[in-house]
Amino acid sequence: MKEILVSLVYSCILSTVYLAEAQQPAKQIPRIGFISPSGSPATPSHLFDSFRQGLRDLGYVEGQNILIERRYAEGRLDRMPAIVNELVQQKVDIIVAVNNVVIRAAKEATKAIPIMMVSSVDPVAAGYVESFAHPGGNITGLANLSRDVSAKRVEPLKALLPKVSRVGILWDTDGPGPTIAFKEYEVATRLFKLELRSLEVRGPIPDLPGAFQAAKTARVDALIVIGNPLITQHAKRVFELAAKYRFPSVTEERRYVEAGGLMSYGANLADLYRRAAGYVVDILKGAKPGDLPVKLASKFEIFINLKTAHQLGLVIPQHVLVQADKVIK
């Protein structure tokens, strides 16, 4: 009888343990909110692939031990705050913000959810963080400061077109990033004693033909195209018109050269997005964003489209070609 009672007690204890374990909620897989300023589910950005590969390299595989809530603004700046609010309401574990409108919207929407940014402007000057070394708050990440190398894009124009005197700047006046960039180019063109013509567009449907006609009327010698989601969404049309009007173009990102632009100089964004994955992992493991210093881009790249150069009747100097990371023929 004693053995039977012991067995019954033991069975009761085991049942209680199993019931308690069954009632405990399963450990949730971390969810990342990733907002892509341009593109769509049918045409995802190659930069997102770099971010996802960075996670994979650190042992985080989408669908296995991490989930990524992807949202696409499709070049519409006005959509981004609503998308941010949606992710905040869903209580994702981290928001990855790779656009200035998204960063600002996320900063206003939440003080609790960590925000991992990839900023194209000085995040301290923009008010995103307190300092590079000690960001404070719930935001950290990387800054490519592409606007700070504006002179590096004006310089090739002088090399390619020694007689260039008037440069047109194509930019989206509604974008906070392009607004800062335009001011940087005003300084850079003055350094090279060039006249500047502002070619302004705005979304959602930019008047690109009107902007290029204005450039022709102003007799500009070349274009500098300031990238942002609106320009990215209409990149093909931008560079079709540049070819039609025979305007050499210098841009900030390789994607625009691949779309038909002549030359780009800027941060290696694929490298930045891979590094961004490292910050996401650090935060998932318990690091506080405010304690993680903001890091700068460490790799820059030059892309040249020889096909576009030939269409424009330009010969790229050999000393420029040898500096290129990739030449599109």
C-alpha positions in Angstrom: 0.0 0.0 0.0 2.9 2.4 0.8 4.4 1.8 -2.6 1.1 2.5 -4.3 0.7 5.8 -2.3 4.3 6.9 -3.2 3.6 6.1 -6.9 0.4 8.1 -6.8 2.1 11.1 -5.2 5.0 10.9 -7.7 2.5 10.8 -10.6 0.7 13.8 -9.2 3.9 15.7 -9.0 4.8 14.9 -12.6 1.4 15.8 -13.8 1.6 19.2 -12.0 5.0 19.9 -13.6 3.8 18.9 -17.0 0.7 21.1 -16.6 2.8 24.0 -15.4 5.1 23.7 -18.4 2.2 23.4 -20.8 0.7 26.6 -19.4 3.9 28.6 -19.9 3.8 30.7 -23.1 6.1 29.5 -25.8 9.1 31.7 -26.3 8.2 34.2 -29.0 10.5 34.6 -32.1 11.9 38.2 -32.3 10.2 40.3 -34.9 12.0 43.1 -36.8 10.1 45.8 -38.5 11.9 46.7 -41.8 10.5 49.7 -43.8 11.8 49.9 -47.4 11.3 53.4 -48.7 11.2 52.2 -52.3 10.5 49.0 -54.2 7.7 46.6 -53.6 7.1 43.0 -52.6 7.6 42.1 -56.3 10.8 44.0 -56.6 12.6 43.9 -53.2 15.8 45.9 -52.7 19.2 44.2 -53.0 20.1 46.2 -49.9 17.5 44.2 -47.9 19.1 41.1 -49.1 22.4 42.4 -47.7 20.7 43.0 -44.4 19.2 39.6 -44.3 22.5 38.0 -45.2 24.1 39.9 -42.4 21.6 38.3 -40.0 22.2 34.9 -41.4 26.0 35.3 -41.0 25.3 35.9 -37.3 23.0 32.8 -36.9 19.6 34.5 -37.4 17.6 32.9 -40.2 14.3 34.5 -41.3 11.4 32.2 -40.6 13.4 30.0 -38.2 14.6 32.0 -35.2 13.7 35.5 -36.4 10.8 37.1 -38.3 11.0 40.2 -40.5 7.9 42.4 -40.9 8.6 44.1 -44.2 6.7 47.1 -45.4 7.1 49.0 -48.7 6.4 52.7 -49.1 7.0 52.5 -52.9 8.6 55.9 -53.0 5.8 57.7 -51.2 7.2 59.8 -48.3 3.6 60.5 -47.1 3.0 56.8 -46.5 6.0 56.3 -44.2 4.7 57.7 -40.9 1.5 55.5 -41.1 3.7 52.4 -41.8 5.8 53.3 -38.7 2.7 53.6 -36.5 1.5 50.2 -37.8 4.7 48.5 -36.7 4.6 50.3 -33.3 1.1 49.1 -32.7 2.2 45.6 -33.6 4.9 45.9 -30.9 7.8 44.6 -33.0 11.0 44.1 -31.1 13.1 46.5 -33.3 12.4 49.0 -36.1 15.0 49.2 -38.9 14.8 52.7 -40.3 16.8 53.4 -43.5 15.3 56.7 -44.5 15.2 60.1 -42.8 11.4 60.4 -42.9 11.2 56.9 -41.3 13.8 57.8 -38.7 11.9 61.0 -37.7 8.5 59.2 -37.7 9.9 56.4 -35.5 11.5 58.8 -33.1 8.2 60.5 -32.6 6.1 57.3 -32.5 8.0 55.4 -29.8 10.4 55.8 -26.9 10.2 52.1 -26.0 11.0 50.1 -29.2 14.7 50.2 -30.2 15.3 51.9 -33.5 18.3 50.9 -35.7 18.9 53.6 -38.3 21.0 53.9 -41.4 21.1 57.7 -41.8 22.3 59.6 -44.9 22.7 62.8 -42.8 24.5 63.8 -39.6 22.2 62.1 -37.0 23.4 64.5 -34.3 22.6 67.6 -36.4 19.3 66.1 -37.4 18.4 65.5 -33.7 18.1 61.8 -33.9 20.8 61.1 -31.3 22.6 63.1 -28.6 26.1 62.2 -29.8 27.9 59.6 -31.9 29.6 58.1 -28.9 26.6 58.1 -26.6 23.4 58.2 -28.7 21.1 58.1 -25.6 17.4 57.2 -26.0 16.3 54.3 -28.2 18.1 55.1 -31.4 21.5 54.0 -32.7 22.9 52.6 -35.9 25.1 53.8 -38.8 25.5 57.0 -40.8 26.9 57.1 -44.3 27.1 61.0 -44.3 27.0 60.8 -48.1 26.1 64.5 -48.1 29.5 65.4 -46.6 31.3 64.2 -49.7 29.5 66.4 -52.2 32.7 67.9 -53.5 33.8 64.3 -54.4 31.0 64.3 -56.9 31.5 67.7 -58.3 35.2 67.0 -58.9 34.6 64.3 -61.6 32.5 66.6 -63.6 35.4 69.0 -63.9 37.6 66.1 -64.9 35.1 64.8 -67.5 34.0 68.3 -68.7 36.8 70.8 -68.3 34.6 73.6 -69.7 31.7 72.9 -67.5 30.3 76.1 -66.0 26.7 75.5 -65.1 25.4 72.5 -63.1 21.7 71.5 -62.6 20.7 69.8 -59.3 17.7 67.5 -59.6 16.1 67.0 -56.2 12.8 66.3 -54.4 12.0 69.4 -52.4 9.7 67.4 -50.0 12.5 65.1 -48.8 14.5 66.1 -45.6 17.6 64.4 -46.9 17.6 66.1 -50.3 17.0 69.5 -48.6 20.2 69.0 -46.6 22.1 67.7 -49.7 21.1 70.7 -51.8 22.7 73.0 -49.3 25.9 70.9 -49.4 26.0 71.1 -53.2 25.6 74.9 -53.1 28.8 75.0 -51.1 30.6 72.4 -53.3 29.7 74.2 -56.6 30.9 77.5 -55.2 34.3 75.9 -54.4 34.6 74.9 -58.0 33.3 78.2 -59.2 30.3 76.7 -61.0 26.9 78.2 -61.4 24.0 76.1 -59.9 20.5 75.7 -61.2 17.9 74.1 -58.9 15.7 71.6 -60.7 12.9 70.9 -58.2 10.4 68.0 -58.3 8.0 66.6 -55.8 5.8 63.5 -55.5 3.9 61.5 -55.8 4.1 62.1 -59.6 7.1 64.3 -60.3 7.1 66.6 -63.3 10.4 65.2 -64.7 9.9 66.4 -68.3 9.3 69.9 -66.9 12.5 69.8 -64.8 14.6 68.6 -67.8 13.1 71.3 -70.1 14.0 73.8 -67.4 17.6 72.4 -67.4 17.7 72.8 -71.2 16.4 76.4 -71.0 19.0 77.2 -68.3 21.7 75.7 -70.6 23.2 73.5 -67.9 26.2 71.4 -68.8 25.6 68.5 -66.5 23.4 67.1 -63.7 23.8 66.1 -60.2 20.9 63.8 -59.1 20.2 63.8 -55.4 18.8 60.3 -54.5 15.8 59.6 -52.3 12.8 57.2 -52.5 10.9 59.4 -55.1 13.9 59.6 -57.4 14.6 55.9 -56.9 11.0 55.1 -57.9 11.4 57.0 -61.1 15.1 56.4 -61.8 14.6 54.8 -65.2 12.6 57.8 -66.5 15.2 60.2 -65.0 18.1 58.8 -66.9 16.1 58.3 -70.1 15.5 62.0 -70.1 19.1 62.7 -69.2 20.2 60.7 -72.2 17.6 62.4 -74.4 18.8 65.9 -73.4 22.5 64.6 -73.4 23.2 65.6 -69.8 26.1 63.8 -68.1 25.0 62.9 -64.6 26.7 62.3 -61.3 24.8 60.6 -58.5 25.3 59.3 -54.9 24.5 55.6 -55.3 25.4 52.7 -57.7 21.7 51.9 -58.3 21.4 55.1 -60.3 24.3 54.2 -62.5 22.8 50.8 -63.1 19.6 52.7 -64.1 21.5 54.7 -66.7 23.4 57.4 -64.8 26.9 58.2 -65.9 28.8 58.0 -62.6 28.3 57.6 -58.8 30.4 58.2 -55.8 29.2 57.2 -52.3 29.2 54.8 -49.4 29.0 51.1 -50.1 25.4 50.7 -48.9 25.5 46.9 -49.1 28.3 46.9 -46.5 26.3 49.3 -44.3 23.2 47.1 -44.3 25.3 44.0 -43.4 26.8 45.9 -40.5 23.3 47.1 -39.5 22.4 43.4 -38.9 25.1 43.3 -36.3 23.5 46.1 -34.3 20.1 44.4 -34.5 21.6 41.2 -33.1 23.4 43.1 -30.3 20.0 44.7 -29.3 18.2 41.4 -29.4 20.8 40.0 -27.0 20.1 42.8 -24.5 22.3 45.8 -25.5 20.6 49.2 -25.1 20.6 51.4 -28.2 21.6 54.5 -26.3 24.8 52.7 -25.2 25.8 51.6 -28.7 27.9 54.3 -30.6 26.8 55.4 -34.0 29.3 54.2 -36.6 30.2 55.7 -39.9 30.6 54.2 -43.4 34.0 52.8 -43.9 33.8 51.7 -47.5 33.1 54.0 -50.5 32.7 53.1 -54.1 32.8 54.6 -57.6 30.6 53.2 -60.4 30.9 54.3 -64.0 28.5 53.5 -66.9 30.6 53.3 -70.1 27.5 52.6 -72.2 26.0 55.9 -71.1 29.4 57.7 -71.7 29.4 56.4 -75.3 25.8 57.6 -75.8 26.9 61.0 -74.7 30.0 61.0 -76.8 32.3 61.2 -73.7 35.7 59.6 -73.2 36.3 58.7 -69.6 39.9 59.5 -68.6 42.0 56.5 -67.7 42.9 57.8 -64.3 39.2 58.0 -63.5 38.5 54.5 -64.9 41.2 52.9 -62.7 39.6 54.3 -59.6 36.2 52.7 -60.4 35.0 49.8 -58.3 32.8 48.7 -61.2 32.6 49.8 -64.9 29.3 49.0 -66.7 30.0 48.3 -70.4 
